[in-house]
Amino acid sequence: MSTDRHIVLEDVRKAFGPKHVLNGVTVDVERGKSLVVIGGSGTGKSVMLKCILGLLDPDSGSIKIDDREVVGLRGSDRDAVMAKMGMLFQGAALFDSLTVWENVAFGLIQGKKMNRKDAKEIAIQKLGQVGLGAEVGELSPAELSGGMQKRVGLARAIAADPDIIFFDEPTTGLDPIMGDVINDLIVHTVQELGATTVSITHDMTSARKIADKIAMIYKGEMIWHGDAKDVDESGSDYVEQFIHGSADGPIQMEVLKP
């Protein structure tokens, strides 16, 4: 039976020793749609993302992409899945030893074994899509502002025209105006590609702008999942506290007393 569910997680669990980080996460993402997972630090967002990417194996549960079980995939099978994915890392994570265009083209040259001339042509085109001129391609990452580095990271994420793109805290470290510029670029480029996206963030401005669906994770569990437009009427005290940034509520931060 065909399905529009592009990514499906069912009862995914992951522990590190006695610490249970994911406690039965179940969520899915429709093809061509954007899921944003919100939640505070240490709630399991990054571990969930790493499990989808195959960087970590869950202890139990199922993760399917295109109806194919991907938990435990190795070698060429894993490479085939990864080839469909792009990733914008927190902090952009650019290679200092490479020029900007080489950073954008890294996956094309190393992963797809494309020749440097063709890869550079694509890299310059992708830089243009995120509002950066060809001359930027010859610079080193150290010569760029934080906002420009994020744009380069986005260009790298879309370089191979992926089916799925992951965004890890895409606006962290940016001022509100540049954050909004990045949000707009994400929406525009994703729509152009028709890609499915999963983002993790604690920035509600970003979440509202780029999400079709929002899910909130707390202590390793999905405690709410719904349309982005309904997040303000979630009916969840946890979601309410998080989106308003209130110290009062069911979420209690552990603070060491002096």
RODO-2510 file (C-alpha; in nm, 4 decimals, decimal comma):
residues 258
     n   res          X          Y          Z
     1     m     0,0000     0,0000     0,0000
     2     s     0,1445     0,3382    -0,0979
     3     t     0,1868     0,6013     0,1683
     4     d     0,2668     0,9705     0,1872
     5     r     0,4655     0,9107     0,5049
     6     h     0,8272     0,9679     0,4034
     7     i     0,9903     0,9162     0,7450
     8     v     0,8303     0,7025     1,0167
     9     l     0,9579     0,6477     1,3703
    10     e     0,7761     0,3930     1,5863
    11     d     0,8517     0,3359     1,9558
    12     v     1,2179     0,4384     1,9194
    13     r     1,4170     0,3951     2,2391
    14     k     1,7755     0,4817     2,3226
    15     a     1,9638     0,4716     2,6508
    16     f     2,3216     0,5474     2,7473
    17     g     2,3882     0,3312     3,0491
    18     p     2,1231     0,4122     3,3100
    19     k     2,0170     0,7309     3,1302
    20     h     1,7116     0,6752     2,9094
    21     v     1,7198     0,9473     2,6440
    22     l     1,4467     0,8302     2,4039
    23     n     1,1486     0,6633     2,5678
    24     g     0,9334     0,5330     2,2852
    25     v     0,9351     0,8158     2,0299
    26     t     0,6666     0,7756     1,7629
    27     v     0,6315     1,0399     1,4923
    28     d     0,6118     1,0598     1,1144
    29     v     0,6774     1,3166     0,8416
    30     e     0,4756     1,3372     0,5216
    31     r     0,6568     1,3610     0,1916
    32     g     0,7418     1,7197     0,1018
    33     k     0,6404     1,8496     0,4450
    34     s     0,8384     2,0138     0,7242
    35     l     0,8413     1,8741     1,0769
    36     v     0,9982     2,0873     1,3493
    37     v     1,0777     1,9175     1,6796
    38     i     1,0931     2,1582     1,9714
    39     g     1,2145     2,1033     2,3243
    40     g     1,4752     2,2165     2,5712
    41     s     1,8360     2,1077     2,5976
    42     g     1,8854     1,7444     2,6946
    43     t     1,5346     1,6324     2,6009
    44     g     1,6446     1,3912     2,3266
    45     k     1,6110     1,6015     2,0085
    46     s     1,9670     1,5542     1,8866
    47     v     1,9735     1,1833     1,9734
    48     m     1,6523     1,1325     1,7756
    49     l     1,8080     1,3096     1,4764
    50     k     2,1257     1,1008     1,5015
    51     c     1,9167     0,7833     1,5062
    52     i     1,7371     0,8849     1,1858
    53     l     2,0716     0,9696     1,0234
    54     g     2,2177     0,6352     1,1294
    55     l     2,4878     0,7945     1,3434
    56     l     2,3375     0,6083     1,6386
    57     d     2,1473     0,2792     1,6484
    58     p     1,8374     0,2835     1,8685
    59     d     1,8107     0,0094     2,1303
    60     s     1,4679    -0,0828     1,9960
    61     g     1,1946     0,0487     1,7699
    62     s     1,1633     0,1118     1,3986
    63     i     1,2786     0,3905     1,1671
    64     k     1,1570     0,3711     0,8089
    65     i     1,2455     0,5936     0,5151
    66     d     1,0492     0,5403     0,1931
    67     d     0,8872     0,2377     0,3635
    68     r     1,2294     0,0784     0,4146
    69     e     1,3600    -0,0144     0,7582
    70     v     1,6908     0,1704     0,8050
    71     v     1,7850     0,0694     1,1602
    72     g     2,1012    -0,1382     1,1422
    73     l     2,1790    -0,0654     0,7766
    74     r     2,5486    -0,0791     0,6982
    75     g     2,7863    -0,0294     0,4061
    76     s     2,6447     0,0416     0,0620
    77     d     2,2847     0,0095     0,1845
    78     r     2,3415     0,2888     0,4371
    79     d     2,5293     0,4950     0,1767
    80     a     2,2304     0,4695    -0,0595
    81     v     2,0010     0,6096     0,2101
    82     m     2,2455     0,8836     0,3081
    83     a     2,2786     0,9913    -0,0563
    84     k     1,9173     1,1102    -0,0400
    85     m     1,9872     1,3377     0,2580
    86     g     2,1264     1,6835     0,3220
    87     m     2,2149     1,8377     0,6566
    88     l     2,2566     2,1904     0,7901
    89     f     2,4605     2,1540     1,1067
    90     q     2,4426     2,3787     1,4100
    91     g     2,7188     2,6351     1,3675
    92     a     2,7416     2,5479     0,9939
    93     a     3,0384     2,3101     1,0646
    94     l     3,2435     2,4245     0,7666
    95     f     3,5934     2,2936     0,6969
    96     d     3,8439     2,5719     0,7650
    97     s     4,1027     2,4186     0,5314
    98     l     3,8712     2,4350     0,2282
    99     t     3,7417     2,7322     0,0315
   100     v     3,3717     2,8112     0,0474
   101     w     3,2958     2,6471    -0,2879
   102     e     3,4910     2,3365    -0,1865
   103     n     3,2823     2,3178     0,1310
   104     v     2,9600     2,3355    -0,0709
   105     a     3,0888     2,0777    -0,3199
   106     f     3,2386     1,8451    -0,0571
   107     g     2,9672     1,5792    -0,0821
   108     l     2,9643     1,5941    -0,4606
   109     i     3,3395     1,5400    -0,4873
   110     q     3,3901     1,2960    -0,2002
   111     g     3,0555     1,1148    -0,2018
   112     k     2,9501     1,1198    -0,5652
   113     k     3,3051     1,1283    -0,7084
   114     m     3,2157     1,4233    -0,9328
   115     n     3,5023     1,6021    -1,1062
   116     r     3,6034     1,9328    -0,9486
   117     k     3,5044     2,1477    -1,2479
   118     d     3,1433     2,0233    -1,2542
   119     a     3,1217     2,0249    -0,8754
   120     k     3,2388     2,3856    -0,8592
   121     e     2,9775     2,4874    -1,1169
   122     i     2,7027     2,3350    -0,9030
   123     a     2,8486     2,4882    -0,5851
   124     i     2,8451     2,8380    -0,7361
   125     q     2,4857     2,7833    -0,8512
   126     k     2,3804     2,6730    -0,5017
   127     l     2,5576     2,9706    -0,3444
   128     g     2,3521     3,1896    -0,5762
   129     q     2,0336     3,0223    -0,4527
   130     v     2,1157     3,1335    -0,0976
   131     g     2,2047     3,4869    -0,2050
   132     l     2,5842     3,4631    -0,2233
   133     g     2,7868     3,5655    -0,5290
   134     a     3,0470     3,3549    -0,7075
   135     e     3,3265     3,5626    -0,5522
   136     v     3,2296     3,4312    -0,2075
   137     g     3,3150     3,0839    -0,3287
   138     e     3,6852     3,1690    -0,3338
   139     l     3,6921     3,2897     0,0278
   140     s     3,7754     3,0830     0,3324
   141     p     3,5049     3,0218     0,5962
   142     a     3,7019     3,2355     0,8444
   143     e     3,6388     3,5390     0,6235
   144     l     3,2608     3,5042     0,6537
   145     s     3,0160     3,6374     0,9096
   146     g     2,8012     3,3936     1,1084
   147     g     2,5022     3,4577     0,8830
   148     m     2,7072     3,3977     0,5688
   149     q     2,8447     3,0747     0,7147
   150     k     2,4886     2,9543     0,7739
   151     r     2,4053     3,0349     0,4114
   152     v     2,7063     2,8351     0,2956
   153     g     2,5960     2,5493     0,5192
   154     l     2,2513     2,5643     0,3592
   155     a     2,4056     2,5673     0,0101
   156     r     2,6042     2,2549     0,1034
   157     a     2,2900     2,0880     0,2405
   158     i     2,1059     2,1339    -0,0913
   159     a     2,4043     2,0774    -0,3230
   160     a     2,2998     1,7246    -0,4246
   161     d     1,9260     1,8112    -0,4495
   162     p     1,8385     1,5794    -0,1598
   163     d     1,4953     1,4281    -0,0925
   164     i     1,5327     1,4881     0,2823
   165     i     1,7041     1,7752     0,4636
   166     f     1,7806     1,7954     0,8345
   167     f     1,8265     2,1264     1,0139
   168     d     2,0010     2,1306     1,3521
   169     e     1,9245     2,4570     1,5357
   170     p     1,9409     2,6571     1,2083
   171     t     1,9205     3,0020     1,3707
   172     t     2,1378     2,9491     1,6804
   173     g     2,3933     3,2264     1,7268
   174     l     2,2281     3,4656     1,4811
   175     d     2,0644     3,7993     1,5542
   176     p     1,6836     3,8060     1,5031
   177     i     1,7013     3,9726     1,1602
   178     m     1,9611     3,7325     1,0190
   179     g     1,7708     3,4451     1,1795
   180     d     1,4623     3,5498     0,9864
   181     v     1,6660     3,5726     0,6648
   182     i     1,7833     3,2123     0,7184
   183     n     1,4270     3,1005     0,7928
   184     d     1,3065     3,2583     0,4675
   185     l     1,5903     3,0933     0,2742
   186     i     1,5069     2,7559     0,4252
   187     v     1,1400     2,7869     0,3291
   188     h     1,2243     2,9051    -0,0239
   189     t     1,4939     2,6479    -0,1012
   190     v     1,2963     2,3584     0,0459
   191     q     0,9911     2,4526    -0,1610
   192     e     1,2079     2,4675    -0,4736
   193     l     1,3412     2,1172    -0,4062
   194     g     1,0123     1,9722    -0,2833
   195     a     1,2139     1,8133    -0,0023
   196     t     1,0939     1,6585     0,3226
   197     t     1,2541     1,8283     0,6221
   198     v     1,3107     1,7567     0,9880
   199     s     1,4386     2,0401     1,2061
   200     i     1,5245     2,0551     1,5743
   201     t     1,5170     2,3892     1,7497
   202     h     1,4279     2,5766     2,0654
   203     d     1,3581     2,8927     1,8611
   204     m     0,9812     2,9282     1,8351
   205     t     1,0043     3,2109     1,5800
   206     s     1,1942     2,9745     1,3518
   207     a     0,9594     2,6847     1,4257
   208     r     0,6490     2,8845     1,3369
   209     k     0,8014     3,0031     1,0098
   210     i     0,9398     2,6792     0,8674
   211     a     0,7071     2,4115     1,0088
   212     d     0,4037     2,2412     0,8631
   213     k     0,3909     2,0227     1,1733
   214     i     0,5400     2,0784     1,5181
   215     a     0,6197     1,8077     1,7715
   216     m     0,7440     1,8631     2,1250
   217     i     0,9785     1,6193     2,2939
   218     y     1,0200     1,6162     2,6701
   219     k     1,2224     1,3620     2,8669
   220     g     1,2506     1,1481     2,5569
   221     e     0,8777     1,1343     2,4797
   222     m     0,6685     1,3092     2,2157
   223     i     0,4176     1,4871     2,4347
   224     w     0,2455     1,6833     2,1551
   225     h     0,2312     1,6634     1,7756
   226     g     0,0108     1,8713     1,5495
   227     d    -0,0223     2,1365     1,2817
   228     a     0,2037     2,4383     1,3322
   229     k    -0,0995     2,6668     1,3260
   230     d    -0,2440     2,4829     1,6274
   231     v     0,0579     2,5084     1,8566
   232     d    -0,0890     2,8048     2,0471
   233     e    -0,4003     2,5976     2,1243
   234     s    -0,2164     2,2758     2,2041
   235     g    -0,3956     2,2143     2,5313
   236     s    -0,0629     2,1021     2,6781
   237     d     0,0781     2,2816     2,9806
   238     y     0,4272     2,1718     2,8722
   239     v     0,3916     2,3217     2,5239
   240     e     0,2380     2,6388     2,6655
   241     q     0,5257     2,6865     2,9074
   242     f     0,7877     2,6207     2,6397
   243     i     0,6491     2,8483     2,3682
   244     h     0,6100     3,1350     2,6153
   245     g     0,9497     3,0776     2,7780
   246     s     0,8065     3,0770     3,1276
   247     a     0,9979     2,9588     3,4337
   248     d     0,6684     2,8570     3,5954
   249     g     0,5059     2,5347     3,4836
   250     p     0,5486     2,1571     3,4736
   251     i     0,8955     2,1820     3,3141
   252     q     1,1371     2,2433     3,5977
   253     m     1,5001     2,3240     3,5191
   254     e     1,7512     2,1694     3,7550
   255     v     1,9569     2,4543     3,8956
   256     l     2,2337     2,3931     4,1447
   257     k     2,1934     2,6119     4,4518
   258     p     2,5083     2,7936     4,5713
***
